[in-house]
Amino acid sequence: MGEGYAESTVAGRVKLLRLLVRRGADLYDLDSVKRVISVQGWSDGRKANVVDAYRCWLRWKGLPTDGLPRYVKKRKQLNSSKPGSNTSRK
């Protein structure tokens, strides 16, 4: 799983995989993983990171990655009402 990835990336993914297992997921059973993810109170961004870590693990094991859920990470909007956020010059 670590080929070409920074050590910190691999460490983060390993933490997420361990978290899945601690919460009852069987990494060899896609339905089990999907069920555990679905009941967590995580944001869609967190769920997307967990699915990404699981996808990398599946590839590392040579297992199919079909049927994984998709979550869209929501980007924070810049609040233009903050002081100093006006980009026009006088």
VENJO-V686473 format. One record per pair of residues at least 24 apart in sequence whose C-alpha atoms are under 10 Angstrom apart, sorted by sequence separation. I is the first residue (numbers start at 0). J is the second residue. If there is no record, write none. Layout:
BEGIN
i->{I/I}
j->{J/J}
END
This chain:
BEGIN
i->{29/46/47/48/45/46/47/43/44/45/46/26/43/44/45/29/42/43/44/42/43/44/15/19/26/27/42/43/44/15/18/26/37/42/36/15/16/27/33/15/16/19/29/33/14/15/27/29/32/33/12/13/15/16/29/30/32/11/12/15/16/29/30/11/12/14/15/29/12/13/29/12/13/16/11/12/9/12/13/8/12/9/0/0/1/0/1/0/0/2/0/1/0/0}
j->{53/70/71/72/70/71/72/69/70/71/72/53/70/71/72/57/70/71/72/71/72/73/45/49/56/57/72/73/74/46/49/57/68/73/68/48/49/60/66/49/50/53/63/67/49/50/62/64/67/68/48/49/51/52/65/66/68/48/49/52/53/66/67/49/50/52/53/67/51/52/68/52/53/56/52/53/52/55/56/52/56/55/52/54/55/55/56/56/57/59/58/59/59/60}
END
